[in-house]
Amino acid sequence: MLQELCQLAAREKLIGDTAFEVSQIEWLIHLRPNGQMIGDFLGTHYEVEMPGIPKAGKKPKTREEVKKFVIPRQVNLESGATRSGTKPYAYFLVDKSEYVFGCEPGAKAKQKPADDKMVKKHQAFIDTVRAAYDATAQPELNAVLAFLEDVHANGLPVDMPAKAKAGDFYAFVVRPSVDELVHELPAIQEYWRQQCRRVIGSNDSLNCLITGEALGEPMKVPLLSFPGVTTGIGLVSFNKPAFESYGWSSNENAPISADASQLATEAMNRLLAYSYQRQDGKVLQQRNIRITKDTIACYWAAAESGDEVADGLPAALQADPGGKAGELWRAAWRGKPPPTLDATKFYAVTLTGAQGRAIVRDWYETTVGEVQASLAEHFRQLELQPNTRPGKDKELPPQYGLRTLQECLVSSRKADDLPSKYAAELFAAAINQNILFPSSLLTLALDRMRAEVGRDDWIDSYRRDARTALIKAILIRNHKQDQLTPTMNDKNEQPGYLLGRLFACIERMQYLALDQVNANIATRYFAAASTTPRLVFNSLLKDFQGHYFKKAQRKKSGAAWAVQRHVCEIQELYGKVMDAAQGYPARFSPLQQGLFMVGYHTQRGLYLPRKDKATTATPEDSDTEETADSTNE
């Protein structure tokens, strides 16, 4: 994976100068040549319009962005130093408030470093500036040094900005130069290049795992900027004795050269970023999908020929017709693979940011064409005629996207609340048809189906459709139930499928007899019928024969044809159940429970109103349509 990341960094020219990187700087400190601060902190924040069409009469929505600059690469050149240990190291000329001032955000004027730990961090920052001044004699560095020493002795000259955050970066400008930051001055940049070229120690017995070349003492791999995490996290790190083995210490367990580690880390930061800007100012296309609040899937093609497909992958996975999904991706929503498979290599990695580390959940190596074919197969397996009608002047999405599937598995209806393990496995199954869905995902979907069966709001109906589609896909891929089709299949004689259809028929007959009731048979018996059918179906059929049928006939003379049709369906299904299962099974396996859900869904779909009625699929609508049909008959 690290080798491919290095190749990505080289292909996209992510690092023009390995001694520097692109990062946002939230606050600028303007100084006079004598080190006195001019005015207050100057923020680099600006507003940008959010994508989308604003509502009539309202201003477009905006979000706050922060200006980005080319800054000295944030690496540790001091052996044994850490950012949080007893020997802290500071970044060069651009850092957080605890290093620049020795204070947390919110500090007031005249406030000094609060404790010994802050004093050490602040002193480490001063030392880096002093070392640079001693080597270059740049007057701008002398001004910065004078300012820092005054802060160290007398505290802050002004209050810190009220909106400053813990992860904000601070940099310096020395007047009269207002167009260049101190770290952008040519002499200072050359000094930093020389520092980054230093070789720490020597160990000819070690070779870089990425390049294969001999290297000195292995450098610590720079930290990643993980979205939502205020501090950097390590992709490769060995920071405790428990992680050291076979006599190796520190990162000798994973020897990586400084240049290779910078390339790999920069490539990973590029993939993790929602908007990545190169040193030359060009903004690159997003290459990640946020799966949950702490888990992100990153992906890329090995050559430029696969970039167009990669551009459309997020919209394709989310079934977003307004996104950048091209025609090939739109064909995938219909279950159609591309006519020819692009052999360009394609890579994907799923990362979770937790406990100071980047946890690699999955790593995939495939081709662009295989990803397209896999996603087409994924959507083919999900294909299910919805029982939910679109709202007025609206259309249903063309498929069930990744976040929709996540939302239908949790009670909160929030995709981020699905455990990261399940979310990552859903992503994996979507882009690789050879990966099975986890068996526990079927159980989770079945439990949620039984818990929400009595809900009939529009969103509940749509979630139920999506959940049934996912159950269908799991049964096809994991259990080879290829006879499951998007609509009702008369030839499917699996006991679970037949009893699901039978339950829908009895539920329908109850409605014809009693109209809407507070607790129908689905609310009362669905859970038991789908797990232990023998306990409930005998009672349900007795109610049908002795009560529902007769009352339905007496109640609506115009619906006589519809009532008789349901009677025939119930009798036919009952006969098939007796032939296929020799009676009602005592207990259903998860497989048969899933078949029950799909059978129930497809049978209910037969009772929906005509497609030209732009309304939610409710029992009232079904009855109106069916009564009209029977009257015309």
SEDREN-200750 format. One line per 4 residues: their letters; for each residue x, y, z of C-alpha. Coordinates in steps of 0.02 Angstrom, whole numbers, plus 50000, padded with zeros to 5 digits. Layout:
BEGIN
A> X,Y,Z ~ ...
//
This chain:
BEGIN
MLQE> 50000,50000,50000 ~ 50140,50122,50044 ~ 50224,50089,49876 ~ 50064,50129,49782
LCQL> 50041,50287,49885 ~ 50216,50344,49836 ~ 50176,50313,49653 ~ 50015,50414,49670
AARE> 50112,50559,49746 ~ 50234,50554,49601 ~ 50098,50539,49466 ~ 49995,50684,49534
KLIG> 50150,50789,49575 ~ 50093,50812,49754 ~ 50265,50864,49816 ~ 50359,50993,49715
DTAF> 50486,51020,49854 ~ 50497,50885,49986 ~ 50546,51013,50118 ~ 50374,51097,50104
EVSQ> 50191,51055,50104 ~ 50022,51141,50082 ~ 49922,51178,50239 ~ 49795,51303,50300
IEWL> 49851,51443,50416 ~ 49710,51518,50518 ~ 49799,51668,50596 ~ 49938,51788,50544
IHLR> 50042,51890,50667 ~ 50106,52055,50596 ~ 50266,52120,50676 ~ 50374,52275,50665
PNGQ> 50561,52249,50634 ~ 50590,52267,50822 ~ 50471,52124,50860 ~ 50321,52226,50921
MIGD> 50151,52158,50868 ~ 50047,52269,50753 ~ 49862,52267,50795 ~ 49768,52105,50830
FLGT> 49781,51933,50754 ~ 49730,51934,50571 ~ 49621,51787,50518 ~ 49629,51710,50345
HYEV> 49449,51648,50348 ~ 49332,51683,50203 ~ 49157,51630,50149 ~ 49116,51523,49997
EMPG> 48946,51481,49927 ~ 48883,51304,49956 ~ 48842,51204,49798 ~ 48661,51192,49747
IPKA> 48522,51308,49694 ~ 48464,51428,49832 ~ 48281,51439,49876 ~ 48182,51581,49801
GKKP> 48201,51742,49901 ~ 48344,51675,50008 ~ 48530,51705,50001 ~ 48641,51559,49950
KTRE> 48709,51457,50095 ~ 48892,51484,50131 ~ 49027,51396,50230 ~ 49186,51463,50304
EVKK> 49352,51413,50226 ~ 49531,51451,50278 ~ 49667,51509,50159 ~ 49803,51383,50120
FVIP> 49990,51417,50106 ~ 50149,51323,50066 ~ 50231,51296,50236 ~ 50388,51208,50300
RQVN> 50357,51021,50306 ~ 50300,50973,50480 ~ 50426,50839,50521 ~ 50529,50796,50673
LESG> 50715,50815,50647 ~ 50761,50784,50829 ~ 50794,50605,50880 ~ 50692,50548,51030
ATRS> 50576,50700,51031 ~ 50386,50685,51022 ~ 50243,50811,51014 ~ 50164,50752,51176
GTKP> 50307,50678,51276 ~ 50430,50752,51401 ~ 50543,50809,51259 ~ 50426,50901,51140
YAYF> 50476,50962,50969 ~ 50402,51111,50877 ~ 50368,51141,50693 ~ 50469,51273,50603
LVDK> 50390,51449,50604 ~ 50210,51383,50585 ~ 50129,51295,50732 ~ 49985,51290,50857
SEYV> 49958,51415,50998 ~ 50028,51302,51134 ~ 50197,51304,51045 ~ 50197,51482,50976
FGCE> 50133,51563,51137 ~ 50135,51426,51267 ~ 49947,51450,51291 ~ 49785,51366,51239
PGAK> 49658,51461,51131 ~ 49558,51587,51233 ~ 49709,51654,51326 ~ 49703,51837,51377
AKQK> 49832,51976,51363 ~ 49981,51962,51481 ~ 49946,51777,51507 ~ 50105,51672,51517
PADD> 50130,51485,51487 ~ 50017,51399,51612 ~ 50125,51251,51665 ~ 50293,51169,51640
KMVK> 50229,51068,51492 ~ 50176,51226,51401 ~ 50341,51309,51444 ~ 50436,51165,51362
KHQA> 50330,51173,51204 ~ 50349,51362,51192 ~ 50536,51349,51222 ~ 50552,51216,51086
FIDT> 50472,51336,50961 ~ 50590,51477,51014 ~ 50739,51360,50994 ~ 50693,51319,50813
VRAA> 50684,51504,50770 ~ 50846,51544,50862 ~ 50939,51404,50770 ~ 50878,51471,50603
YDAT> 50930,51649,50647 ~ 51102,51592,50704 ~ 51125,51505,50536 ~ 51054,51640,50421
AQPE> 51060,51806,50516 ~ 50895,51853,50431 ~ 50827,52013,50513 ~ 50647,51947,50497
LNAV> 50694,51798,50605 ~ 50769,51917,50733 ~ 50602,52010,50741 ~ 50507,51845,50768
LAFL> 50633,51794,50901 ~ 50613,51960,50993 ~ 50424,51939,50992 ~ 50432,51761,51058
EDVH> 50553,51804,51198 ~ 50441,51948,51251 ~ 50291,51829,51257 ~ 50395,51707,51358
ANGL> 50441,51842,51484 ~ 50286,51954,51490 ~ 50144,51853,51413 ~ 50034,51887,51263
PVDM> 50026,52069,51204 ~ 49839,52054,51158 ~ 49695,51934,51187 ~ 49692,51781,51075
PAKA> 49550,51780,50946 ~ 49382,51728,51017 ~ 49351,51606,50874 ~ 49524,51526,50884
KAGD> 49522,51335,50898 ~ 49646,51210,50970 ~ 49709,51150,50800 ~ 49732,51323,50722
FYAF> 49901,51369,50648 ~ 49991,51535,50670 ~ 50124,51614,50557 ~ 50221,51777,50549
VVRP> 50234,51929,50435 ~ 50366,52062,50468 ~ 50334,52237,50401 ~ 50362,52319,50281
SVDE> 50349,52153,50187 ~ 50163,52108,50187 ~ 50161,51999,50031 ~ 50276,51864,50100
LVHE> 50266,51767,50260 ~ 50429,51747,50354 ~ 50442,51563,50310 ~ 50421,51606,50124
LPAI> 50581,51712,50115 ~ 50709,51628,49998 ~ 50853,51622,50123 ~ 50744,51545,50257
QEYW> 50673,51417,50135 ~ 50849,51365,50084 ~ 50897,51346,50268 ~ 50748,51229,50293
RQQC> 50793,51125,50141 ~ 50965,51095,50215 ~ 50888,51043,50380 ~ 50774,50917,50294
RRVI> 50923,50843,50200 ~ 51015,50803,50360 ~ 51050,50618,50388 ~ 51021,50563,50566
GSND> 51141,50424,50615 ~ 51189,50282,50498 ~ 51136,50101,50482 ~ 51189,50019,50320
SLNC> 51102,49856,50368 ~ 50928,49931,50344 ~ 50842,49957,50177 ~ 50687,50062,50147
LITG> 50533,49952,50134 ~ 50463,50062,49995 ~ 50613,50101,49884 ~ 50731,49959,49934
EALG> 50874,50082,49953 ~ 50993,50086,50101 ~ 50950,50218,50230 ~ 51012,50289,50392
EPMK> 50913,50281,50552 ~ 50730,50258,50501 ~ 50630,50418,50517 ~ 50461,50422,50600
VPLL> 50324,50429,50470 ~ 50236,50600,50474 ~ 50063,50608,50548 ~ 49905,50608,50442
SFPG> 49777,50748,50442 ~ 49620,50644,50473 ~ 49454,50737,50450 ~ 49366,50768,50615
VTTG> 49523,50732,50719 ~ 49606,50889,50788 ~ 49778,50808,50810 ~ 49874,50710,50680
IGLV> 49866,50520,50683 ~ 49998,50394,50634 ~ 49984,50275,50488 ~ 50147,50188,50537
SFNK> 50203,50208,50717 ~ 50291,50111,50853 ~ 50287,50224,51005 ~ 50283,50100,51150
PAFE> 50402,49961,51206 ~ 50260,49834,51180 ~ 50270,49868,50993 ~ 50458,49837,50983
SYGW> 50521,49661,50949 ~ 50674,49560,50893 ~ 50791,49692,50962 ~ 50722,49829,50850
SSNE> 50678,49996,50924 ~ 50572,50142,50867 ~ 50529,50127,50682 ~ 50661,49996,50643
NAPI> 50511,49879,50636 ~ 50460,49972,50478 ~ 50614,50059,50407 ~ 50558,50193,50286
SADA> 50665,50332,50214 ~ 50622,50513,50247 ~ 50579,50550,50065 ~ 50472,50394,50044
SQLA> 50378,50425,50207 ~ 50341,50604,50152 ~ 50277,50546,49983 ~ 50166,50410,50058
TEAM> 50098,50525,50194 ~ 50064,50667,50072 ~ 49973,50548,49956 ~ 49867,50485,50102
NRLL> 49829,50664,50157 ~ 49779,50703,49978 ~ 49659,50555,49978 ~ 49586,50601,50148
AYSY> 49559,50784,50106 ~ 49390,50846,50044 ~ 49481,50983,49948 ~ 49666,50957,49915
QRQD> 49775,51098,49848 ~ 49945,51062,49772 ~ 50095,51176,49798 ~ 50064,51251,49626
GKVL> 49888,51302,49681 ~ 49791,51171,49581 ~ 49645,51092,49674 ~ 49628,50904,49644
QQRN> 49468,50803,49633 ~ 49405,50722,49793 ~ 49456,50540,49814 ~ 49364,50482,49970
IRIT> 49194,50434,50034 ~ 49149,50466,50215 ~ 49071,50305,50275 ~ 49041,50355,50457
KDTI> 49101,50501,50563 ~ 49265,50410,50605 ~ 49288,50300,50450 ~ 49335,50353,50273
ACYW> 49359,50249,50116 ~ 49495,50317,50000 ~ 49521,50259,49821 ~ 49621,50300,49665
AAAE> 49670,50235,49494 ~ 49850,50196,49450 ~ 49843,50294,49287 ~ 49759,50448,49218
SGDE> 49645,50340,49110 ~ 49551,50285,49265 ~ 49527,50458,49341 ~ 49360,50491,49256
VADG> 49287,50333,49329 ~ 49358,50376,49500 ~ 49280,50550,49488 ~ 49106,50474,49474
LPAA> 49123,50338,49606 ~ 49049,50437,49754 ~ 48892,50486,49657 ~ 48879,50308,49589
LQAD> 48889,50229,49762 ~ 48762,50350,49834 ~ 48648,50333,49680 ~ 48650,50522,49663
PGGK> 48582,50573,49491 ~ 48639,50752,49521 ~ 48820,50701,49550 ~ 48964,50668,49431
AGEL> 48916,50489,49389 ~ 48942,50463,49202 ~ 48836,50356,49087 ~ 48932,50197,49130
WRAA> 48894,50223,49313 ~ 48712,50260,49275 ~ 48705,50097,49179 ~ 48774,50012,49335
WRGK> 48619,50072,49431 ~ 48520,49966,49309 ~ 48633,49817,49341 ~ 48725,49831,49174
PPPT> 48915,49808,49179 ~ 49025,49903,49054 ~ 49042,49821,48882 ~ 49231,49812,48904
LDAT> 49328,49804,49067 ~ 49463,49937,49089 ~ 49621,49850,49150 ~ 49690,50004,49238
KFYA> 49739,49961,49416 ~ 49622,50026,49551 ~ 49657,50037,49738 ~ 49550,50070,49890
VTLT> 49587,50079,50076 ~ 49466,50100,50220 ~ 49534,50195,50370 ~ 49466,50229,50544
GAQG> 49545,50368,50647 ~ 49549,50314,50829 ~ 49666,50315,50979 ~ 49798,50418,50891
RAIV> 49817,50296,50747 ~ 49745,50264,50576 ~ 49669,50090,50582 ~ 49676,50007,50411
RDWY> 49514,49909,50402 ~ 49528,49849,50221 ~ 49647,49861,50074 ~ 49593,49817,49897
ETTV> 49690,49796,49736 ~ 49583,49773,49580 ~ 49551,49858,49412 ~ 49439,50000,49358
GEVQ> 49334,49882,49252 ~ 49310,49758,49394 ~ 49249,49896,49509 ~ 49121,49949,49378
ASLA> 49065,49768,49351 ~ 49056,49738,49539 ~ 48950,49892,49569 ~ 48833,49842,49428
EHFR> 48813,49669,49505 ~ 48787,49749,49676 ~ 48644,49855,49611 ~ 48572,49708,49513
QLEL> 48560,49610,49674 ~ 48481,49760,49761 ~ 48352,49788,49624 ~ 48178,49780,49699
QPNT> 48016,49860,49643 ~ 47978,49989,49779 ~ 47818,49986,49878 ~ 47842,50172,49913
RPGK> 47774,50296,49790 ~ 47866,50460,49758 ~ 47797,50616,49837 ~ 47711,50750,49735
DKEL> 47824,50818,49596 ~ 47967,50708,49656 ~ 48055,50552,49598 ~ 48129,50409,49697
PPQY> 48318,50388,49683 ~ 48369,50269,49543 ~ 48443,50146,49669 ~ 48475,50121,49854
GLRT> 48637,50213,49890 ~ 48766,50166,50020 ~ 48709,50291,50151 ~ 48526,50243,50124
LQEC> 48571,50062,50163 ~ 48662,50118,50319 ~ 48515,50225,50376 ~ 48391,50082,50358
LVSS> 48491,49974,50480 ~ 48484,50091,50631 ~ 48336,50157,50730 ~ 48400,50336,50727
RKAD> 48393,50344,50535 ~ 48571,50416,50540 ~ 48702,50329,50434 ~ 48841,50380,50554
DLPS> 48760,50279,50694 ~ 48792,50114,50606 ~ 48949,50034,50681 ~ 49100,50067,50571
KYAA> 49130,49881,50550 ~ 48964,49856,50459 ~ 48982,50017,50358 ~ 49155,49967,50296
ELFA> 49093,49794,50249 ~ 48948,49869,50150 ~ 49071,49975,50052 ~ 49182,49824,50021
AAIN> 49037,49719,49957 ~ 48985,49859,49839 ~ 49152,49878,49750 ~ 49202,49694,49752
QNIL> 49072,49565,49700 ~ 49183,49424,49765 ~ 49164,49485,49945 ~ 49017,49415,50043
FPSS> 48909,49521,50155 ~ 48943,49484,50340 ~ 48818,49357,50407 ~ 48779,49469,50556
LLTL> 48718,49604,50435 ~ 48570,49492,50387 ~ 48525,49472,50570 ~ 48536,49659,50597
ALDR> 48421,49693,50448 ~ 48295,49562,50504 ~ 48287,49631,50681 ~ 48262,49808,50617
MRAE> 48126,49747,50496 ~ 48028,49668,50638 ~ 48051,49820,50750 ~ 47983,49944,50620
VGRD> 47846,49842,50538 ~ 47707,49947,50614 ~ 47774,50114,50553 ~ 47695,50187,50396
DWID> 47762,50362,50372 ~ 47837,50395,50201 ~ 48016,50383,50265 ~ 47977,50222,50358
SYRR> 47905,50147,50200 ~ 48058,50197,50098 ~ 48177,50130,50232 ~ 48080,49966,50230
DART> 48101,49954,50042 ~ 48288,49985,50056 ~ 48306,49860,50197 ~ 48213,49726,50100
ALIK> 48323,49761,49949 ~ 48477,49736,50057 ~ 48406,49573,50127 ~ 48375,49515,49948
AILI> 48554,49558,49898 ~ 48626,49464,50048 ~ 48522,49310,50007 ~ 48576,49312,49825
RNHK> 48762,49338,49859 ~ 48786,49238,50018 ~ 48655,49102,49997 ~ 48640,49086,49807
QDQL> 48454,49127,49807 ~ 48455,49178,49624 ~ 48269,49145,49605 ~ 48234,49307,49699
TPTM> 48175,49437,49574 ~ 48131,49623,49585 ~ 47947,49578,49579 ~ 47844,49432,49642
NDKN> 47902,49262,49576 ~ 47765,49129,49565 ~ 47895,48993,49537 ~ 47986,49023,49701
EQPG> 47923,48888,49819 ~ 48040,48913,49966 ~ 47938,48897,50128 ~ 47992,49067,50193
YLLG> 47949,49155,50030 ~ 47778,49072,50018 ~ 47732,49110,50198 ~ 47786,49291,50177
RLFA> 47667,49304,50030 ~ 47529,49215,50127 ~ 47549,49334,50274 ~ 47531,49484,50156
CIER> 47371,49408,50083 ~ 47293,49382,50255 ~ 47343,49559,50306 ~ 47258,49624,50150
MQYL> 47099,49527,50185 ~ 47094,49597,50361 ~ 47101,49773,50290 ~ 46959,49737,50167
ALDQ> 46856,49675,50313 ~ 46898,49802,50448 ~ 46979,49951,50360 ~ 47118,50036,50458
VNAN> 47138,49970,50635 ~ 47252,50025,50777 ~ 47346,49859,50782 ~ 47332,49753,50626
IATR> 47400,49577,50609 ~ 47569,49643,50549 ~ 47592,49743,50708 ~ 47537,49597,50817
YFAA> 47602,49442,50728 ~ 47736,49490,50602 ~ 47885,49452,50715 ~ 47819,49282,50767
ASTT> 47759,49236,50592 ~ 47931,49269,50519 ~ 48025,49167,50650 ~ 47905,49035,50722
PRLV> 47767,49018,50592 ~ 47686,48863,50668 ~ 47634,48965,50821 ~ 47531,49093,50726
FNSL> 47476,49037,50552 ~ 47342,48914,50607 ~ 47261,49053,50710 ~ 47277,49178,50568
LKDF> 47192,49063,50442 ~ 47050,49029,50564 ~ 47021,49217,50580 ~ 47024,49231,50392
QGHY> 46898,49091,50364 ~ 46781,49133,50507 ~ 46786,49321,50512 ~ 46881,49422,50381
FKKA> 46810,49338,50226 ~ 46627,49351,50275 ~ 46639,49527,50342 ~ 46732,49589,50188
QRKK> 46595,49518,50075 ~ 46457,49601,50176 ~ 46544,49767,50195 ~ 46583,49815,50015
SGAA> 46480,49739,49878 ~ 46587,49829,49749 ~ 46743,49741,49813 ~ 46674,49565,49789
WAVQ> 46793,49528,49647 ~ 46943,49586,49749 ~ 46888,49481,49899 ~ 46869,49326,49791
RHVC> 47039,49355,49713 ~ 47120,49359,49886 ~ 47029,49200,49934 ~ 47099,49111,49782
EIQE> 47274,49176,49818 ~ 47268,49119,49998 ~ 47204,48947,49952 ~ 47338,48927,49818
LYGK> 47478,48983,49934 ~ 47414,48871,50074 ~ 47421,48722,49957 ~ 47599,48765,49903
VMDA> 47656,48781,50084 ~ 47584,48612,50126 ~ 47671,48534,49975 ~ 47839,48621,50000
AQGY> 47857,48612,50189 ~ 47734,48475,50239 ~ 47651,48597,50358 ~ 47708,48754,50445
PARF> 47890,48747,50502 ~ 47917,48763,50689 ~ 48060,48886,50669 ~ 48140,48981,50525
SPLQ> 48327,48998,50498 ~ 48394,49173,50457 ~ 48391,49122,50274 ~ 48206,49079,50279
QGLF> 48169,49235,50381 ~ 48250,49338,50243 ~ 48146,49247,50112 ~ 47991,49285,50216
MVGY> 48031,49471,50210 ~ 48057,49473,50022 ~ 47900,49369,49990 ~ 47798,49484,50102
HTQR> 47864,49638,50012 ~ 47834,49576,49835 ~ 47657,49515,49876 ~ 47611,49682,49954
GLYL> 47673,49765,49796 ~ 47529,49686,49701 ~ 47405,49788,49804 ~ 47478,49959,49770
PRKD> 47387,50097,49673 ~ 47430,50137,49493 ~ 47601,50217,49464 ~ 47524,50379,49402
KATT> 47461,50416,49577 ~ 47601,50518,49657 ~ 47558,50469,49835 ~ 47630,50367,49973
ATPE> 47587,50183,49968 ~ 47459,50166,50106 ~ 47320,50040,50134 ~ 47189,50175,50103
DSDT> 47257,50208,49928 ~ 47264,50023,49889 ~ 47085,49997,49940 ~ 47023,50143,49835
EETA> 47111,50079,49682 ~ 47057,49899,49707 ~ 46875,49948,49737 ~ 46875,50048,49576
DSTN> 46947,49900,49482 ~ 46814,49783,49550 ~ 46675,49906,49508 ~ 46736,49921,49329
E> 46746,49733,49319
//
